[in-house]
C-alpha cells in the first residue's frame, strides 16, 4: 500500500531532479554559479509556463462535465475561449498579445491520462524543494531515502523529504535572488 510516491507530480519531480543533473551524471562538469542562476530562472519559467496549460486542462474538464452532450466543435470553441481567457488574465499582462490561444496547443490536453498536466507545475515545485536535499556527496543515498518513503499524503512526504510541506516559496525566493544577482552583474 505504501509503495511508490504520493502521485504523478512526485514522479515528475524525481525525473526533473535527474534531468537537472544530466551533464554532471555524465561526468561533464559541475554547474557554475552562473549556470545555477540560469537553472533557477529556467525552473521558474518552465513552472509558470506549464501552469497555464494545467489550468486550461482543469477548466476544460470542468466544462466537459458541465456540458456532457457537447459536440467536438463546441468543445474546441470552449477550449479556445478558456485558453484566451487564461492568457488574458495570467500571461498577457507580462508577455502581451491579448486573446492568444497559445495555451491550447499542448498535446496532453483532454488525454486518456485524465488530468495529468497539473502534475507538471507541481512536479517543478517539488523538484526545486528537493534540490537542496539532493546536493553533495550523498545525493544518491538521499534520493533513495526520499523516494522510498511511500505513497502517503503529499505534505507528509515532503516534510519527510525536506522538512517543509509542498510550497512555491523556495522557487520564488531563489528566482528573486537570481534576478537580483543578474541585475547586480549588469
PABAZA-990811 format. One record per residue (C-alpha): residue in one letter; x, y negated, z; residue number from 1. Coordinates in Angstrom, 2 decimals. Layout:
<sites>
{'A', {X, Y, Z}, NUM}
...
</sites>
This chain:
<sites>
{'X', {0.00, 0.00, 0.00}, 1}
{'X', {2.85, -2.44, 0.69}, 2}
{'X', {4.83, -1.59, -2.44}, 3}
{'X', {5.66, -4.43, -4.76}, 4}
{'X', {5.17, -8.14, -4.27}, 5}
{'X', {2.10, -10.26, -3.45}, 6}
{'X', {1.20, -10.87, -7.09}, 7}
{'X', {2.24, -11.85, -10.60}, 8}
{'X', {3.65, -15.23, -9.53}, 9}
{'X', {6.20, -13.39, -7.40}, 10}
{'X', {7.12, -11.03, -10.23}, 11}
{'X', {7.70, -14.08, -12.43}, 12}
{'X', {9.70, -15.79, -9.66}, 13}
{'X', {12.04, -12.84, -9.31}, 14}
{'X', {12.52, -12.77, -13.09}, 15}
{'X', {13.23, -16.52, -13.09}, 16}
{'X', {15.96, -16.03, -10.48}, 17}
{'X', {17.77, -13.65, -12.85}, 18}
{'X', {17.29, -15.99, -15.79}, 19}
{'X', {18.86, -18.81, -13.77}, 20}
{'X', {21.97, -16.68, -13.24}, 21}
{'X', {22.31, -15.14, -16.68}, 22}
{'X', {25.68, -16.63, -17.60}, 23}
{'X', {27.08, -16.13, -14.11}, 24}
{'X', {25.97, -12.47, -14.10}, 25}
{'X', {27.78, -12.04, -17.43}, 26}
{'X', {30.95, -13.44, -15.87}, 27}
{'X', {30.86, -16.59, -17.99}, 28}
{'X', {31.40, -19.03, -15.15}, 29}
{'X', {29.61, -20.68, -12.30}, 30}
{'X', {27.47, -23.76, -12.87}, 31}
{'X', {28.98, -27.18, -12.19}, 32}
{'X', {27.26, -29.90, -10.17}, 33}
{'X', {26.07, -31.44, -13.45}, 34}
{'X', {24.74, -28.04, -14.56}, 35}
{'X', {22.88, -27.69, -11.26}, 36}
{'X', {21.34, -31.16, -11.64}, 37}
{'X', {20.13, -30.28, -15.14}, 38}
{'X', {18.79, -26.93, -13.89}, 39}
{'X', {16.69, -28.73, -11.28}, 40}
{'X', {15.30, -31.15, -13.87}, 41}
{'X', {14.59, -28.27, -16.24}, 42}
{'X', {12.79, -26.33, -13.47}, 43}
{'X', {10.67, -29.38, -12.67}, 44}
{'X', {9.83, -29.96, -16.34}, 45}
{'X', {9.02, -26.30, -17.01}, 46}
{'X', {6.76, -26.18, -13.95}, 47}
{'X', {4.95, -29.40, -14.88}, 48}
{'X', {4.55, -28.32, -18.49}, 49}
{'X', {3.14, -24.84, -17.81}, 50}
{'X', {0.90, -26.16, -15.01}, 51}
{'X', {-1.24, -27.91, -17.61}, 52}
{'X', {-1.65, -24.71, -19.58}, 53}
{'X', {-2.53, -22.86, -16.37}, 54}
{'X', {-5.17, -25.47, -15.53}, 55}
{'X', {-6.58, -25.07, -19.03}, 56}
{'X', {-6.69, -21.29, -18.70}, 57}
{'X', {-8.62, -21.52, -15.42}, 58}
{'X', {-11.02, -24.16, -16.77}, 59}
{'X', {-11.72, -22.16, -19.94}, 60}
{'X', {-12.53, -19.03, -17.94}, 61}
{'X', {-14.88, -21.10, -15.75}, 62}
{'X', {-16.52, -22.41, -18.90}, 63}
{'X', {-16.93, -18.89, -20.32}, 64}
{'X', {-18.63, -17.69, -17.13}, 65}
{'X', {-20.96, -20.70, -17.26}, 66}
{'X', {-21.72, -20.04, -20.95}, 67}
{'X', {-21.89, -16.24, -21.35}, 68}
{'X', {-23.70, -16.46, -24.68}, 69}
{'X', {-21.28, -18.91, -26.28}, 70}
{'X', {-20.15, -18.32, -29.83}, 71}
{'X', {-16.46, -18.27, -30.78}, 72}
{'X', {-16.92, -21.71, -32.36}, 73}
{'X', {-18.39, -23.09, -29.14}, 74}
{'X', {-15.55, -21.57, -27.13}, 75}
{'X', {-12.99, -23.16, -29.47}, 76}
{'X', {-14.72, -26.54, -29.20}, 77}
{'X', {-14.87, -26.30, -25.41}, 78}
{'X', {-11.21, -25.23, -25.17}, 79}
{'X', {-10.06, -28.16, -27.31}, 80}
{'X', {-12.21, -30.56, -25.29}, 81}
{'X', {-10.87, -29.26, -21.96}, 82}
{'X', {-7.30, -29.40, -23.30}, 83}
{'X', {-7.75, -33.02, -24.35}, 84}
{'X', {-9.29, -33.94, -21.00}, 85}
{'X', {-6.43, -32.35, -19.07}, 86}
{'X', {-3.89, -34.03, -21.35}, 87}
{'X', {-5.51, -37.44, -20.86}, 88}
{'X', {-5.60, -37.04, -17.06}, 89}
{'X', {-2.20, -35.46, -16.39}, 90}
{'X', {0.13, -35.87, -19.39}, 91}
{'X', {-0.86, -38.93, -21.43}, 92}
{'X', {-0.01, -41.33, -18.56}, 93}
{'X', {3.59, -40.04, -18.73}, 94}
{'X', {4.02, -38.90, -22.33}, 95}
{'X', {1.40, -40.91, -24.19}, 96}
{'X', {-0.60, -39.58, -27.08}, 97}
{'X', {-4.19, -39.80, -25.88}, 98}
{'X', {-6.53, -36.91, -26.78}, 99}
{'X', {-3.82, -34.37, -27.60}, 100}
{'X', {-4.97, -30.74, -27.74}, 101}
{'X', {-1.38, -29.52, -27.34}, 102}
{'X', {-2.12, -27.64, -24.09}, 103}
{'X', {-4.47, -25.38, -26.06}, 104}
{'X', {-1.84, -23.76, -28.27}, 105}
{'X', {-0.38, -21.39, -25.67}, 106}
{'X', {-0.85, -17.81, -26.84}, 107}
{'X', {-1.78, -16.25, -23.47}, 108}
{'X', {-4.98, -18.26, -23.00}, 109}
{'X', {-8.05, -16.03, -22.93}, 110}
{'X', {-5.85, -12.94, -22.99}, 111}
{'X', {-6.75, -9.48, -21.70}, 112}
{'X', {-4.33, -10.07, -18.81}, 113}
{'X', {-7.02, -12.17, -17.15}, 114}
{'X', {-5.74, -15.45, -15.69}, 115}
{'X', {-2.04, -14.67, -15.89}, 116}
{'X', {-0.97, -18.21, -16.81}, 117}
{'X', {-1.38, -19.66, -13.28}, 118}
{'X', {1.35, -17.23, -12.20}, 119}
{'X', {3.93, -19.21, -14.18}, 120}
{'X', {3.90, -22.56, -12.36}, 121}
{'X', {3.58, -20.78, -9.02}, 122}
{'X', {6.43, -18.49, -10.05}, 123}
{'X', {8.62, -21.52, -10.77}, 124}
{'X', {7.86, -22.99, -7.33}, 125}
{'X', {8.53, -19.68, -5.60}, 126}
{'X', {11.76, -19.09, -7.54}, 127}
{'X', {13.00, -22.54, -6.65}, 128}
{'X', {12.39, -21.90, -2.96}, 129}
{'X', {14.16, -18.54, -3.21}, 130}
{'X', {17.24, -20.08, -4.83}, 131}
{'X', {18.60, -21.33, -1.50}, 132}
{'X', {18.42, -17.83, -0.03}, 133}
{'X', {19.99, -16.22, -3.07}, 134}
{'X', {23.16, -18.30, -3.20}, 135}
{'X', {26.53, -16.97, -2.16}, 136}
{'X', {28.39, -13.70, -1.99}, 137}
{'X', {25.46, -11.69, -0.63}, 138}
{'X', {22.90, -12.76, -3.23}, 139}
{'X', {22.29, -9.16, -4.37}, 140}
{'X', {21.60, -7.92, -0.85}, 141}
{'X', {19.45, -10.97, -0.16}, 142}
{'X', {17.47, -10.40, -3.36}, 143}
{'X', {16.89, -6.80, -2.34}, 144}
{'X', {15.79, -7.87, 1.15}, 145}
{'X', {13.21, -10.38, -0.07}, 146}
{'X', {11.97, -8.22, -2.98}, 147}
{'X', {11.32, -5.21, -0.76}, 148}
{'X', {9.05, -6.90, 1.78}, 149}
{'X', {5.94, -5.64, 0.02}, 150}
{'X', {2.50, -6.71, -1.08}, 151}
{'X', {1.48, -8.97, 1.78}, 152}
{'X', {-0.09, -12.43, 1.67}, 153}
{'X', {1.93, -14.92, -0.40}, 154}
{'X', {2.76, -17.23, 2.51}, 155}
{'X', {3.75, -14.33, 4.79}, 156}
{'X', {6.07, -13.05, 2.05}, 157}
{'X', {7.61, -16.49, 1.58}, 158}
{'X', {8.06, -17.08, 5.31}, 159}
{'X', {9.85, -13.73, 5.49}, 160}
{'X', {11.94, -14.59, 2.42}, 161}
{'X', {12.72, -18.26, 3.02}, 162}
{'X', {11.37, -19.33, 6.40}, 163}
{'X', {8.63, -21.50, 4.83}, 164}
{'X', {5.30, -20.89, 3.08}, 165}
{'X', {4.95, -21.45, -0.68}, 166}
{'X', {5.46, -25.14, -1.36}, 167}
{'X', {6.21, -27.60, -4.14}, 168}
{'X', {8.25, -29.62, -1.60}, 169}
{'X', {11.68, -28.10, -2.29}, 170}
{'X', {11.37, -28.62, -6.06}, 171}
{'X', {10.05, -32.16, -5.68}, 172}
{'X', {12.82, -33.13, -3.23}, 173}
{'X', {15.51, -31.61, -5.45}, 174}
{'X', {14.06, -33.35, -8.52}, 175}
{'X', {14.10, -36.69, -6.76}, 176}
{'X', {17.72, -36.10, -5.71}, 177}
{'X', {18.70, -35.04, -9.25}, 178}
{'X', {17.10, -38.14, -10.72}, 179}
{'X', {18.83, -40.34, -8.16}, 180}
{'X', {22.18, -38.70, -8.85}, 181}
{'X', {21.64, -39.17, -12.58}, 182}
{'X', {20.86, -42.85, -12.25}, 183}
{'X', {23.88, -43.32, -9.97}, 184}
{'X', {26.20, -41.98, -12.67}, 185}
{'X', {25.00, -44.46, -15.30}, 186}
</sites>
